[in-house]
């Protein structure tokens, strides 16, 4: 996959109030169109307020060119959009 441009930060400019579920069909991710993973994973694994948390975060490109911060919830095996790069 293409590399994330070096001028972009590894954190998005906007975080969503609540992460939004992404549909996975085989190896493809869909959220209002197709998402293509560009960079990652960055693992976040912790006991957040005594609730286990294990996520792999990625930068993903949408069909329209917008970059999103998405994660794979390793405990539930679900995908979510969590932020938008500016």
C-alpha positions in Angstrom: 0.0 0.0 0.0 1.1 3.6 -0.5 2.9 5.3 2.4 1.3 8.1 4.4 2.7 11.4 3.3 5.3 12.6 5.7 3.6 16.0 6.2 0.6 14.4 7.8 0.5 13.8 11.6 -0.2 10.3 12.9 -3.2 11.7 14.8 -6.3 13.1 13.1 -7.4 16.7 13.4 -10.9 15.6 14.4 -12.1 12.7 16.6 -15.6 11.6 16.3 -17.8 11.8 19.5 -18.3 8.1 19.2 -16.5 5.7 16.8 -18.7 4.5 13.9 -18.9 0.9 12.9 -17.3 -0.1 9.6 -18.6 -3.0 7.5 -16.0 -5.7 6.6 -16.6 -7.9 3.6 -13.8 -10.3 3.3 -10.6 -8.2 3.1 -12.5 -5.0 2.2 -13.6 -2.3 4.5 -16.7 -0.2 3.7 -18.0 3.0 5.4 -20.0 5.3 3.1 -17.7 3.8 0.4 -14.5 1.8 0.3 -11.7 2.3 2.8 -8.1 1.4 1.9 -5.5 1.0 4.7 -2.4 3.2 4.1 -0.5 3.1 7.3 -0.4 1.1 10.5 -1.1 -0.7 12.6 -0.3 1.2 15.8 -1.4 -1.0 18.7 -3.2 0.4 21.8 -3.6 -2.2 24.4 -4.5 -1.3 28.0 -6.9 -1.7 30.9 -8.7 1.6 30.5 -10.7 2.3 33.7 -10.7 -1.5 34.3 -12.2 -2.2 30.9 -9.9 -4.2 28.7 -8.9 -2.4 25.4 -7.0 -3.8 22.5 -7.0 -1.9 19.2 -4.9 -1.7 16.1 -5.2 1.9 14.6 -4.7 2.6 10.9 -4.8 5.5 8.5 -7.3 4.7 5.7 -8.1 6.5 2.5 -11.8 6.8 1.4 -13.0 6.6 -2.2 -13.3 10.4 -2.2 -9.7 10.9 -1.0 -10.5 11.8 2.6 -8.2 10.2 5.2 -9.7 8.6 8.2 -8.3 7.1 11.4 -9.8 3.6 11.8 -9.2 0.9 14.2 -9.7 -2.9 14.5 -11.1 -3.8 17.9 -9.1 -7.0 18.6 -11.4 -8.1 21.4 -14.6 -7.9 19.4 -13.1 -8.4 15.9 -15.0 -5.2 14.7 -13.8 -2.2 12.7 -14.6 1.5 13.4 -13.9 5.0 12.1 -12.6 7.1 15.0 -11.3 10.3 13.4 -10.8 12.5 10.3 -7.5 14.0 9.1 -7.6 17.6 8.0 
